[in-house]
Every structure is written in C-alpha cells, then in structure tokens.
Amino acid sequence: MTNPVIYVWFDESVEPGSAQNAGNYALNDPGLSLMNAVLDTQGFRVVLTYSGAPTVNNLSLTVSSVQDLS
C-alpha cells in the first residue's frame, strides 16, 4: 500500500463535525478500514486515511450525513 488516503472533494464547504466523522463514509471493500477523516482548512476537501489491503477491483465510497454550510 503506497498511499493509504482517499481525497473527497465537495462543491461547497461542509460542516466540520459531520465531515470529520469517519462513520459518515463507507468503502465497499471488507479488506479496508477507514481510520480517520480530516477536513482541510478551506472546508471543501476531506482526507480519509485507511488501513488494510484491497480485496475488490472497483473500490467505491459512500458518503452520508455530511452537511454543507449553505
């Protein structure tokens, strides 16, 4: 695993509490676990850190309950 991060971009700034809750993100790969979510200072990008080894060919991410500020 060379880069255990996933970048999630939003088109509007998002509420920090909901954006930084790793439980609001889910991967379709049982071999990977999300460790944390960090919102950048601009409020548009979240960096998800994960651990584990991929077991699926087409990784997908589901985002829920992240609230925008507008």
VENZIDA-V276343 format. One record per residue. N is the residue number from 1. RES is the residue in one letter. PSI is psi in radians with two decimals (999 if undefined). NEAR is the number of other C-alpha atoms within 12 Angstrom. Layout:
n->[N | N]
res->[RES | RES]
psi->[PSI | PSI]
near->[NEAR | NEAR]
This chain:
n->[1 | 2 | 3 | 4 | 5 | 6 | 7 | 8 | 9 | 10 | 11 | 12 | 13 | 14 | 15 | 16 | 17 | 18 | 19 | 20 | 21 | 22 | 23 | 24 | 25 | 26 | 27 | 28 | 29 | 30 | 31 | 32 | 33 | 34 | 35 | 36 | 37 | 38 | 39 | 40 | 41 | 42 | 43 | 44 | 45 | 46 | 47 | 48 | 49 | 50 | 51 | 52 | 53 | 54 | 55 | 56 | 57 | 58 | 59 | 60 | 61 | 62 | 63 | 64 | 65 | 66 | 67 | 68 | 69 | 70]
res->[M | T | N | P | V | I | Y | V | W | F | D | E | S | V | E | P | G | S | A | Q | N | A | G | N | Y | A | L | N | D | P | G | L | S | L | M | N | A | V | L | D | T | Q | G | F | R | V | V | L | T | Y | S | G | A | P | T | V | N | N | L | S | L | T | V | S | S | V | Q | D | L | S]
psi->[1.99 | -0.58 | 1.56 | 0.83 | 2.68 | 2.30 | 2.26 | 2.09 | 2.38 | 2.63 | -0.12 | 2.78 | 2.58 | 2.78 | 2.17 | -0.73 | -0.78 | -0.61 | -0.53 | 0.18 | 1.84 | -0.39 | -0.22 | 0.07 | 2.49 | 2.40 | 2.61 | 0.26 | 1.98 | -0.22 | -0.13 | 2.49 | 2.27 | 2.28 | -0.80 | 2.93 | 2.23 | 2.19 | 2.36 | 2.99 | -0.40 | -0.36 | 0.18 | -0.32 | 2.37 | 2.35 | 2.03 | 2.25 | 2.36 | 2.90 | 2.85 | -3.07 | 2.32 | 2.46 | -0.04 | 2.70 | -0.58 | 1.57 | 2.36 | 2.68 | 2.33 | 2.32 | 2.30 | 2.63 | 0.32 | 2.16 | 2.41 | 2.91 | 0.01 | 999]
near->[11 | 10 | 13 | 19 | 21 | 27 | 21 | 28 | 21 | 22 | 15 | 18 | 23 | 28 | 25 | 24 | 20 | 24 | 34 | 31 | 27 | 29 | 22 | 23 | 31 | 25 | 29 | 19 | 21 | 17 | 16 | 25 | 26 | 30 | 23 | 24 | 30 | 31 | 28 | 21 | 13 | 16 | 26 | 25 | 26 | 35 | 28 | 33 | 26 | 28 | 21 | 19 | 18 | 20 | 14 | 13 | 10 | 10 | 17 | 17 | 21 | 17 | 24 | 17 | 19 | 30 | 22 | 19 | 16 | 8]
